[in-house]
Amino acid sequence: MNSYKDITAKAEAPSIQQPTGIFLHGLWELTKPRLSLLSVFTSSLGFLVHFPFNYQFSVFISLTVGTALAAGGAAVLNQWMEREEDSIMPRTSRRPIPTQLVEPEFALVFGVFLSSIGLIVLWVGTNPWACSLTLLTLVVYLLIYTPLKKRSPYATEVGAISGALPPLIGWVAASGEPSIYGWILFGILFTWQLPHFMAIAWNFRHDYCKGGFKLQNLGNPNGYHLARKSLFYSFLLIGFVFSPFFVESSQPTPGLLYFISAFILSIYLLIPSIKFLISSDRDKSARKLFFVTIIYLPLLFATLVIDRFI
C-alpha cells in the first residue's frame, strides 16, 4: 500500500505561494464547518433549554464562540492525525492536507491555536465547568476515539461520548453545574449518534476498509450486527427522549407540544431503523436512516426549546 508521502508526491506540485483566497478556503475546510456547526447548535440548545432564563447574553456569546473555536480546532487536529488515511480513502482524499493545500505542520499549529483560544474564551466567559467539559471533549475525541478507530468497531461509542458533551456544556454554562436534565440531553445526543454513524459506517464501509478503520466491522460482513446495534440505540434514544416526563428534576416537565413532537419523531426514526435491520437492500435503507437522523435531531431539540418559551 502506498504511503502518504508516496501518494502526495504524485500530486501536482503546488505553487510556491498559494493564492490567499484558496489558502483561507483550505483553512476553513479544515475546521469541518458543518460538523462544527452541529456542536455549536447543540451547545446553544443546551443553554436555551435551561429554565429559568436568568443568564447574561455575554455568557451565551462566549459559549457560542468558544464552542465553535474548540470544535473547529478538534476537526483540524483530527485531520492532521489522520492525514495518511485521508489520502487513501476516495471520500477524504480531496481534503486540504492530502491535496497539499495546507501543510501538515501549519495544520497542527492552527488546530492547537483554535482549541486553546476556544478553551480560554469558555473559561473567561462562562465558567470552569463548561471549560473543563470542553477540554474533556477534546481529550476523548483526539486521544482516545481517533486512534481507537483503527483498533475496534466500538470506537463509535467512545466518539459518541465526545459528540454528546456539547449540550451538557451548554447546560452547565447556563446553570453553573451538571444536573440530571443536563445528563438527559447528553443521553439524547449520545444515543442519536449511534444509528446516525452506523448508517454512515455501512454506506462508506469500503472507504473505511481502505483507510484501515474498524467502524464497519461488527460481527459479519453483511451488516446485520451493525444494523442491530443501530436499532438497539434507536430504542434507547426514545427512552431518553421521554425520560423528562418520568424523572424528578428542578426543571419543569415538558408540555404537550414536546410530547406530540417526540412521539411522531420517534415513529419516524424507528421505521427506517427497523428496515435497516430487515431489508434485503441494506445500502438503500442505510441511506434512508442517515437522512432521517439528520432531520430528527434539530426538530426534536428545537421543539424542546420552543416548549420552554410557551
VOPA-187296 format. One record per residue (C-alpha): y, x, z. Coordinates in Angstrom, 1 decimal, always signed. Example, Ala and Ser with C-alpha at 12.3 -4.5 7.8 and 13.67 -1.06 7.14 Angstrom:
% VOPA-187296
NODE   north    east      up
NODE    -4.5   +12.3    +7.8
NODE    -1.1   +13.7    +7.1
This chain:
% VOPA-187296
NODE   north    east      up
NODE    +0.0    +0.0    +0.0
NODE    +3.4    +1.3    -0.9
NODE    +5.6    +2.3    +1.9
NODE    +9.1    +1.0    +2.4
NODE   +10.6    +4.3    +1.2
NODE    +8.4    +4.3    -1.9
NODE    +9.5    +0.8    -2.8
NODE   +13.2    +1.2    -2.1
NODE   +13.2    +4.4    -4.1
NODE   +12.1    +2.5    -7.2
NODE   +15.0    +0.1    -6.7
NODE   +18.1    +0.6    -8.8
NODE   +20.3    +3.2    -7.1
NODE   +23.4    +1.6    -5.6
NODE   +26.8    +2.8    -6.5
NODE   +28.4    +5.4    -4.3
NODE   +30.7    +2.8    -2.8
NODE   +29.7    -0.9    -2.7
NODE   +32.4    -3.4    -3.6
NODE   +33.8    -4.6    -0.3
NODE   +33.1    -8.3    -1.0
NODE   +29.4    -7.6    -1.8
NODE   +29.0    -5.4    +1.3
NODE   +30.6    -8.0    +3.5
NODE   +28.3   -10.7    +2.0
NODE   +25.4    -8.4    +2.9
NODE   +26.5    -8.2    +6.5
NODE   +26.9   -12.0    +6.6
NODE   +23.4   -12.5    +5.2
NODE   +22.0   -10.1    +7.8
NODE   +23.1   -12.4   +10.5
NODE   +20.9   -15.2    +9.1
NODE   +23.8   -17.7    +9.4
NODE   +21.7   -20.9    +9.1
NODE   +19.3   -19.8   +11.8
NODE   +22.1   -18.5   +14.0
NODE   +23.9   -21.9   +13.5
NODE   +20.8   -23.6   +15.0
NODE   +21.2   -21.5   +18.2
NODE   +24.9   -22.4   +18.3
NODE   +24.2   -26.1   +17.6
NODE   +21.5   -26.4   +20.3
NODE   +23.5   -24.4   +23.0
NODE   +26.6   -26.6   +22.3
NODE   +24.5   -29.8   +22.6
NODE   +23.0   -28.5   +25.9
NODE   +26.6   -28.1   +27.1
NODE   +27.7   -31.5   +26.0
NODE   +24.7   -33.3   +27.4
NODE   +25.6   -32.3   +30.9
NODE   +27.3   -35.0   +33.0
NODE   +29.9   -35.4   +34.4
NODE   +32.3   -33.9   +31.9
NODE   +34.3   -31.8   +34.2
NODE   +34.3   -28.4   +32.4
NODE   +37.0   -26.5   +30.7
NODE   +37.4   -26.3   +26.9
NODE   +37.7   -22.5   +27.1
NODE   +34.2   -22.3   +28.6
NODE   +32.8   -24.3   +25.6
NODE   +34.6   -22.0   +23.1
NODE   +33.3   -18.9   +24.9
NODE   +29.8   -20.4   +24.8
NODE   +30.0   -21.1   +21.1
NODE   +31.4   -17.7   +20.2
NODE   +29.2   -15.7   +22.5
NODE   +26.0   -17.5   +21.3
NODE   +27.0   -17.1   +17.7
NODE   +27.5   -13.3   +18.1
NODE   +24.4   -12.8   +20.1
NODE   +22.3   -14.9   +17.7
NODE   +23.7   -13.0   +14.7
NODE   +23.1    -9.7   +16.3
NODE   +19.5   -10.6   +17.1
NODE   +18.9   -11.6   +13.5
NODE   +20.3    -8.3   +12.3
NODE   +18.2    -6.2   +14.7
NODE   +15.1    -8.3   +13.7
NODE   +15.6    -7.4   +10.1
NODE   +16.2    -3.8   +11.0
NODE   +12.9    -3.7   +12.9
NODE   +11.0    -5.4   +10.1
NODE   +12.7    -3.7    +7.1
NODE    +9.4    -2.3    +5.8
NODE    +7.6    -5.6    +6.0
NODE   +10.5    -7.4    +4.4
NODE   +10.4    -5.0    +1.4
NODE    +6.8    -6.0    +0.7
NODE    +7.0    -9.8    +1.0
NODE    +8.5   -11.6    -2.0
NODE   +10.2   -14.2    +0.3
NODE   +12.2   -11.5    +2.0
NODE   +12.4    -8.6    -0.5
NODE   +15.9    -9.6    -1.5
NODE   +17.4    -9.3    +1.9
NODE   +20.3    -6.8    +2.4
NODE   +18.3    -3.9    +3.8
NODE   +15.4    -3.9    +1.3
NODE   +17.8    -4.1    -1.6
NODE   +19.9    -1.2    -0.1
NODE   +23.0    -3.4    +0.1
NODE   +23.3    -2.3    +3.8
NODE   +21.9    +0.9    +5.1
NODE   +19.4    +0.6    +8.0
NODE   +21.4    +2.8   +10.2
NODE   +24.5    +0.7    +9.7
NODE   +22.5    -2.5   +10.3
NODE   +21.2    -1.1   +13.6
NODE   +24.8    -0.3   +14.9
NODE   +26.0    -3.7   +13.6
NODE   +23.3    -5.6   +15.3
NODE   +23.8    -3.8   +18.7
NODE   +27.6    -4.3   +18.4
NODE   +27.3    -8.1   +17.7
NODE   +24.8    -8.6   +20.5
NODE   +26.8    -6.6   +23.0
NODE   +30.1    -8.4   +22.2
NODE   +28.3   -11.8   +22.5
NODE   +27.0   -10.9   +25.9
NODE   +30.4    -9.7   +27.1
NODE   +32.0   -13.0   +25.8
NODE   +29.4   -15.0   +27.7
NODE   +29.8   -13.0   +30.9
NODE   +33.6   -13.2   +30.9
NODE   +34.0   -16.7   +29.5
NODE   +31.1   -18.7   +31.0
NODE   +29.0   -17.5   +34.0
NODE   +26.3   -14.9   +34.8
NODE   +23.5   -17.5   +34.3
NODE   +24.4   -18.1   +30.7
NODE   +24.8   -14.4   +30.0
NODE   +21.5   -13.5   +31.7
NODE   +19.5   -16.2   +29.8
NODE   +21.1   -14.9   +26.6
NODE   +20.0   -11.4   +27.4
NODE   +16.5   -12.7   +28.2
NODE   +16.5   -14.4   +24.8
NODE   +17.3   -11.1   +23.1
NODE   +14.6    -9.2   +25.0
NODE   +11.9   -11.8   +24.3
NODE   +12.8   -12.1   +20.6
NODE   +13.2    -8.4   +19.8
NODE   +11.0    -6.6   +22.2
NODE    +8.1    -9.0   +22.6
NODE    +7.9   -11.5   +19.8
NODE    +8.8    -9.3   +16.8
NODE    +6.2    -6.6   +17.4
NODE    +3.6    -9.2   +18.6
NODE    +3.8   -11.0   +15.2
NODE    +1.6    -8.3   +13.7
NODE    -1.0    -8.5   +16.5
NODE    -1.6   -12.1   +17.5
NODE    -1.1   -15.6   +16.0
NODE    +0.0   -16.6   +19.5
NODE    +3.3   -14.7   +18.9
NODE    +4.6   -18.1   +17.7
NODE    +4.6   -19.4   +21.3
NODE    +6.4   -16.3   +22.5
NODE    +9.0   -16.6   +19.8
NODE    +9.4   -20.3   +20.7
NODE   +10.4   -19.3   +24.2
NODE   +13.4   -17.3   +22.9
NODE   +14.2   -20.0   +20.4
NODE   +14.2   -22.7   +23.1
NODE   +16.6   -21.0   +25.5
NODE   +19.9   -21.8   +23.8
NODE   +20.1   -25.5   +25.0
NODE   +19.3   -24.2   +28.5
NODE   +22.1   -21.6   +28.1
NODE   +24.5   -24.4   +27.1
NODE   +23.4   -26.4   +30.1
NODE   +23.9   -23.6   +32.7
NODE   +27.3   -22.8   +31.1
NODE   +28.4   -26.4   +32.0
NODE   +26.5   -26.8   +35.3
NODE   +26.6   -23.3   +36.7
NODE   +22.8   -23.1   +37.2
NODE   +19.5   -24.3   +35.8
NODE   +18.2   -27.8   +36.8
NODE   +15.3   -30.0   +35.8
NODE   +17.3   -31.6   +33.0
NODE   +18.1   -28.3   +31.5
NODE   +14.5   -27.3   +31.5
NODE   +13.6   -30.6   +29.8
NODE   +16.0   -29.6   +27.0
NODE   +14.2   -26.2   +26.9
NODE   +10.8   -28.0   +26.6
NODE   +12.0   -30.3   +23.8
NODE   +13.1   -27.3   +21.7
NODE   +10.1   -25.2   +22.6
NODE    +7.6   -27.8   +21.5
NODE    +9.6   -28.8   +18.4
NODE    +9.4   -25.3   +17.1
NODE    +5.6   -25.2   +17.0
NODE    +5.0   -27.9   +14.4
NODE    +8.0   -26.6   +12.5
NODE    +6.8   -23.0   +12.5
NODE    +3.1   -24.0   +11.8
NODE    +4.3   -25.7    +8.6
NODE    +6.2   -22.5    +7.6
NODE    +3.3   -20.2    +8.5
NODE    +0.9   -22.2    +6.3
NODE    +3.3   -22.5    +3.3
NODE    +4.1   -18.8    +3.4
NODE    +0.7   -17.6    +4.5
NODE    +0.3   -15.3    +1.5
NODE    +3.6   -13.6    +2.2
NODE    +2.7   -13.2    +5.8
NODE    -0.6   -11.6    +4.9
NODE    +1.2    -9.1    +2.6
NODE    +3.5    -8.2    +5.5
NODE    +0.7    -7.8    +8.0
NODE    +1.7   -10.7   +10.2
NODE    -0.8   -12.8   +12.0
NODE    +1.1   -16.0   +12.3
NODE    -1.1   -17.9    +9.9
NODE    -4.4   -16.6   +11.2
NODE    -5.7   -19.2   +13.6
NODE    -9.4   -19.9   +13.6
NODE   -10.2   -20.3    +9.9
NODE    -8.6   -19.8    +6.5
NODE    -8.3   -23.5    +5.6
NODE    -5.6   -24.1    +8.2
NODE    -7.4   -26.7   +10.3
NODE    -6.9   -25.0   +13.6
NODE    -3.2   -24.3   +12.7
NODE    -2.7   -28.0   +11.9
NODE    -4.5   -29.0   +15.1
NODE    -2.1   -26.9   +17.1
NODE    +0.8   -28.5   +15.3
NODE    -0.4   -32.0   +16.2
NODE    -1.0   -30.9   +19.8
NODE    +2.6   -29.7   +20.2
NODE    +3.9   -32.8   +18.5
NODE    +2.3   -35.0   +21.2
NODE    +3.7   -32.6   +23.9
NODE    +7.1   -32.8   +22.3
NODE    +7.1   -36.6   +22.6
NODE    +6.2   -36.2   +26.3
NODE    +9.3   -34.0   +26.8
NODE   +11.5   -36.4   +24.8
NODE   +10.7   -39.3   +27.0
NODE   +10.5   -37.4   +30.3
NODE   +14.1   -38.1   +31.3
NODE   +13.1   -41.7   +31.9
NODE   +10.5   -40.7   +34.5
NODE   +11.8   -37.7   +36.4
NODE   +14.2   -37.7   +39.3
NODE   +17.4   -36.0   +38.4
NODE   +21.1   -35.9   +39.4
NODE   +21.8   -36.8   +35.7
NODE   +22.0   -40.5   +34.7
NODE   +19.0   -41.8   +32.8
NODE   +19.5   -42.1   +29.0
NODE   +20.3   -45.5   +27.7
NODE   +18.7   -47.9   +25.2
NODE   +20.2   -46.0   +22.2
NODE   +18.4   -42.8   +23.0
NODE   +15.1   -44.7   +23.8
NODE   +15.1   -46.5   +20.5
NODE   +16.0   -43.4   +18.5
NODE   +13.4   -41.3   +20.3
NODE   +10.7   -43.9   +19.7
NODE   +11.5   -44.1   +15.9
NODE   +11.8   -40.4   +15.5
NODE    +8.6   -39.7   +17.4
NODE    +6.7   -42.0   +15.0
NODE    +8.5   -40.3   +12.1
NODE    +7.2   -36.9   +13.3
NODE    +3.7   -38.0   +14.3
NODE    +2.8   -39.4   +10.8
NODE    +3.2   -36.1    +8.9
NODE    +1.7   -34.1   +11.8
NODE    -1.5   -36.2   +11.6
NODE    -1.5   -35.9    +7.8
NODE    -1.2   -32.1    +8.1
NODE    -4.4   -32.1   +10.0
NODE    -6.5   -34.6    +8.0
NODE    -5.0   -34.3    +4.4
NODE    -7.0   -32.6    +1.7
NODE    -3.8   -31.3    +0.3
NODE    -2.6   -29.2    +3.3
NODE    +0.1   -27.5    +1.3
NODE    +1.9   -30.7    +0.4
NODE    +1.5   -32.2    +3.9
NODE    +2.9   -28.9    +5.5
NODE    +6.0   -29.1    +3.3
NODE    +6.5   -32.7    +4.3
NODE    +6.1   -31.8    +8.0
NODE    +8.6   -29.0    +7.6
NODE   +11.3   -31.3    +6.2
NODE   +10.6   -33.9    +8.8
NODE   +11.1   -31.4   +11.7
NODE   +14.4   -30.3   +10.2
NODE   +15.7   -33.9   +10.2
NODE   +14.1   -34.7   +13.6
NODE   +15.9   -32.3   +15.9
NODE   +19.6   -32.8   +15.0
NODE   +19.1   -36.6   +15.0
NODE   +17.4   -36.5   +18.4
NODE   +19.9   -34.2   +20.1
NODE   +22.9   -35.9   +18.5
NODE   +21.7   -39.3   +19.8
NODE   +21.3   -37.8   +23.3
NODE   +24.9   -36.6   +23.3
NODE   +26.2   -39.9   +21.9
NODE   +24.3   -41.8   +24.5
NODE   +26.1   -39.8   +27.2
NODE   +29.5   -40.9   +25.9
NODE   +28.9   -44.6   +25.5
